[in-house]
Amino acid sequence: MTDLAAQTFHADPRLQQARRLIAEVLNDAQQALDGVRPADPDKADAYQAQLDAFAKLRGGALPIPYLGSGLGNGPLVELLDGSVKYDMICGIGVHGLGHSDSGLIDAGLDGAFGDAVMQGNLQQNAESAALCEDLVERACRFGAKLEHCFLTTSGSMANDNALKIVFQKHAPADRIMAFSHCFTGRTLAQASVTDKAAYRDGLPESVKVGYLPFFKPDDKAKSIDSTLKHLDNHLARYAGRVAGVMFEMIQGEGGYQAGDAGFFRAVMSRCKEHGLAVWVDEIQSFGRTSKPFAFQHYGLDDLVDVVSVGKMTQVCATLFTGDYNPRPGLISQTFTGASSQIFAAREVLKRLDERGVFGEDGLNMQARRRFADLLHAIHQRHPDKLGEALFGEGSMIGFEVFGGDPKQTKTVMDKLYELGVIAFVCGADPLRLRFLPPVAVLRDGDAEAVCGLLERALVVAAG
């Protein structure tokens, strides 16, 4: 049987030699990025001019003054001002393997060597099918029935597809329920679901949404009872009009509030009693707990109907059971992902398993325990500057400084950035700092270095 021309192309020894040379050049360049480095004063004016010009082009300042050079080394990243910083936010969880990962660059070459930059619903290559298989296998690994997968280009679009699937299945229901302080994205539909008024300022209502109180850890039984009462009351008020409930296992923008297995099971079970869809948003939580999905971490595999995934997966997706397989035409996109993203997604999934990220003693839970110990030690030395509680779950790590005061929290974030650590805020009242470290590429001593700089930032911010 004659080989495909593509097989001959990819097997060409010249191509393999080029890959080896690229890897060697990358490794040599990364040797210069071995630790935190301050900005070069001689680059300060030019860097600020670039930031100002970009802010004007995009219609507003960047959330943090970050313009990367295009090179990094695991958790370290170089900026155009000459500084090298620890990246502990990773694009809000996108860069799960850190910066300039050799495996991801090699995967990117696979995409670059492909016949098309983008793949879409009409024309897809074999790697798109393979990625769907990878995601479905992981989603069903512990008993869930999420046998279908539709790729898409962003987390918001993954949630839009989930929302359409839920509404079509439960037509003519025209309402959805979510939890207070949730975040699902910024499309017109998701801005309606997201519980933050500023994100829908000036926008028309596109989805009718009711909100449930999220889990309160100080009184589990009372929290479950309160949420179930709110759900029952809403269903009685809007009989037959509620299609489903959106669950965010660990609230990201909402302040790294983590749920609880018993809480989620009680509410999801009530949804099942009333024939409602159980839709889980795993855009930020995927890859961050003891299992690939947070719903698996909480043991909810038997209850989920639709799951959206993104960020760390590079290509986003909506997963759904056979009962929620939509009729033809409901979800269809010209772009479902760049070829380089699709290969990168497969590399990320493979590496998370190979590196031992999952499991009760996997890297995610190890990182949580390590940061918890380091932050607790800082709290012991500075109880007035750093709170004792740790928020989030797994390697979603949130904490409060100066009692969650917004102004002082942002001051600490800015000072931490200046010292060489990129973090970000979450929540509102209180405002918290959060880390999303690239645990698969953290090295011995990185957590200690980051927390050492955090302690310095706290002291400086306190004046």
Secondary structure as UniProt FT lines:
FT   HELIX           5..11
FT   HELIX           13..30
FT   TURN            31..32
FT   HELIX           41..43
FT   HELIX           44..58
FT   STRAND          68..74
FT   STRAND          76..79
FT   TURN            80..81
FT   STRAND          84..87
FT   HELIX           90..93
FT   TURN            96..97
FT   HELIX           102..112
FT   STRAND          118..119
FT   HELIX           126..139
FT   TURN            140..142
FT   STRAND          148..152
FT   HELIX           155..169
FT   TURN            170..172
FT   STRAND          175..179
FT   TURN            180..181
FT   HELIX           188..193
FT   HELIX           197..200
FT   TURN            201..202
FT   STRAND          208..212
FT   TURN            217..218
FT   HELIX           220..237
FT   TURN            238..241
FT   STRAND          242..248
FT   STRAND          250..251
FT   TURN            252..255
FT   STRAND          257..258
FT   HELIX           261..273
FT   TURN            274..275
FT   STRAND          277..282
FT   TURN            283..287
FT   HELIX           294..297
FT   TURN            298..299
FT   TURN            301..303
FT   STRAND          306..309
FT   HELIX           311..313
FT   STRAND          316..320
FT   HELIX           322..324
FT   TURN            328..329
FT   STRAND          337..338
FT   HELIX           339..354
FT   TURN            355..356
FT   TURN            360..361
FT   HELIX           363..381
FT   TURN            383..385
FT   STRAND          391..393
FT   TURN            394..395
FT   STRAND          396..399
FT   HELIX           402..404
FT   HELIX           406..419
FT   STRAND          421..422
FT   STRAND          424..427
FT   STRAND          431..435
FT   HELIX           439..441
FT   TURN            444..445
FT   HELIX           446..461
//
